[in-house]
Amino acid sequence: MVPHPETLPSDLQMLHKYASRMTSQEQINVHIDIGIDGQTTHVYIGREEIFQLLTQEQIGVCHIMTHMSLWYCHCQTLGLVNMFGFLCPSGISPVAKFKKGDVNKAMEHRMDRSRYIASVFNRSATKGRIFLEPYNVGRHWILCVIDPYNSIVYFMDPLHNDKNKGTGNGVCEDMRTLIET
């Protein structure tokens, strides 16, 4: 629950009131559009996810997708759709965990993610267009800004967490492998 809902902005207070009346099984169907053909067009957000969003406890893919849809609509309004593209976080973040020895499954998961990136870039990458990609590094989100035309990836990490950079299990290595595959 939200400790002091009266301190929220009025729109979020309304969302809190609505969520407070929801059953634990009830979900809100949110239409999303991030401008990618074949991409999920709806996200379902439940009572607990709404409370997590309002308290900023844990931000999930459904929250990120909803924000990305708002960004995309804003780009449409400003006429910037040809300058910005979006990649779905669930299509690229390493969400699956594998047991030791499941090398084949882990490689197939990485290949699926690589194929997703390649299909988006093949369809819509042009000179001067960058892609925004929220990327989950395990209970923490960063933003990757990808310029596929010039083979550049920028990492925006609000925590300036060095363990997510470099080689090994870091984001740089993962993104480099995904893009080069």
Solvent accessible surface area in square Angstrom, and as a share of the most:
residue,aa,sasa,rsa
1,M,143,0.64
2,V,14,0.08
3,P,103,0.65
4,H,112,0.50
5,P,37,0.23
6,E,117,0.52
7,T,106,0.62
8,L,27,0.13
9,P,85,0.54
10,S,82,0.53
11,D,105,0.54
12,L,64,0.32
13,Q,55,0.25
14,M,132,0.59
15,L,49,0.24
16,H,22,0.10
17,K,116,0.49
18,Y,111,0.42
19,A,0,0.00
20,S,42,0.27
21,R,191,0.70
22,M,6,0.03
23,T,86,0.50
24,S,87,0.56
25,Q,157,0.70
26,E,68,0.30
27,Q,106,0.47
28,I,46,0.23
29,N,80,0.41
30,V,36,0.21
31,H,118,0.53
32,I,1,0.00
33,D,58,0.30
34,I,5,0.03
35,G,40,0.38
36,I,24,0.12
37,D,117,0.61
38,G,90,0.87
39,Q,29,0.13
40,T,76,0.44
41,T,71,0.42
42,H,75,0.33
43,V,17,0.09
44,Y,116,0.44
45,I,14,0.07
46,G,10,0.09
47,R,49,0.18
48,E,107,0.48
49,E,56,0.25
50,I,4,0.02
51,F,7,0.03
52,Q,52,0.23
53,L,47,0.24
54,L,15,0.07
55,T,39,0.23
56,Q,145,0.65
57,E,123,0.55
58,Q,81,0.36
59,I,54,0.28
60,G,24,0.23
61,V,51,0.29
62,C,17,0.10
63,H,3,0.01
64,I,23,0.12
65,M,5,0.02
66,T,34,0.20
67,H,80,0.36
68,M,0,0.00
69,S,9,0.06
70,L,110,0.55
71,W,102,0.36
72,Y,20,0.08
73,C,60,0.36
74,H,109,0.49
75,C,14,0.08
76,Q,89,0.39
77,T,113,0.66
78,L,101,0.50
79,G,63,0.61
80,L,53,0.26
81,V,40,0.23
82,N,126,0.64
83,M,99,0.44
84,F,48,0.20
85,G,3,0.02
86,F,3,0.01
87,L,0,0.00
88,C,6,0.03
89,P,0,0.00
90,S,60,0.39
91,G,18,0.18
92,I,0,0.00
93,S,1,0.01
94,P,52,0.33
95,V,86,0.49
96,A,40,0.31
97,K,177,0.75
98,F,78,0.33
99,K,164,0.70
100,K,209,0.88
101,G,67,0.64
102,D,44,0.23
103,V,99,0.57
104,N,132,0.68
105,K,126,0.53
106,A,37,0.29
107,M,98,0.44
108,E,90,0.41
109,H,39,0.18
110,R,69,0.25
111,M,63,0.28
112,D,70,0.36
113,R,12,0.04
114,S,4,0.02
115,R,120,0.44
116,Y,43,0.16
117,I,3,0.02
118,A,41,0.32
119,S,46,0.30
120,V,3,0.01
121,F,24,0.10
122,N,129,0.66
123,R,127,0.46
124,S,34,0.22
125,A,34,0.26
126,T,76,0.44
127,K,154,0.65
128,G,55,0.53
129,R,31,0.11
130,I,48,0.24
131,F,2,0.01
132,L,29,0.14
133,E,0,0.00
134,P,5,0.03
135,Y,4,0.01
136,N,35,0.18
137,V,40,0.23
138,G,49,0.47
139,R,199,0.73
140,H,33,0.15
141,W,40,0.14
142,I,7,0.04
143,L,48,0.24
144,C,0,0.00
145,V,16,0.09
146,I,1,0.01
147,D,18,0.09
148,P,27,0.17
149,Y,125,0.47
150,N,84,0.43
151,S,96,0.62
152,I,68,0.34
153,V,39,0.22
154,Y,116,0.44
155,F,48,0.20
156,M,97,0.43
157,D,15,0.08
158,P,101,0.64
159,L,117,0.58
160,H,146,0.65
161,N,40,0.21
162,D,108,0.56
163,K,161,0.68
164,N,15,0.08
165,K,86,0.36
166,G,35,0.34
167,T,109,0.63
168,G,56,0.54
169,N,163,0.83
170,G,5,0.05
171,V,5,0.03
172,C,28,0.17
173,E,52,0.23
174,D,11,0.05
175,M,2,0.01
176,R,113,0.41
177,T,37,0.21
178,L,2,0.01
179,I,58,0.29
180,E,130,0.59
181,T,77,0.45
